[in-house]
Amino acid sequence: MSDREMKIAEIQKSAEEARKTKGTWVDGQDYADDVEFLLNELERLEREYAEERAAHNAHVMKLCELEQERDKLIEGLRIATDVLGTVPMNDARLWGVYNKLCDILKEIGVMMNE
């Protein structure tokens, strides 16, 4: 058991004893240290939470940037298929490129206007 866990258990035991005495403090017990400990723990947890929240927000921002990049790439593929769709397909390689682009868009869930 860590020092922190031991201190919390000690404070809980003191609180239970206080409840047994109808809510009055146990004689001679100095609760200033306990209150200071709990306040310090609260501050530490708040700092930890703020750091985690900042890391989470940074991660969400990165995901949004990646999603915007993905959208741009999809738009580029759509434009390419639209352009290739208007070109006479005399060249088998050109037809293959067009089909490959269409397959990629379908694979990632983009509906094509065919």
Beta strands, then each sheet from edge to edge (+ up, - down):
end
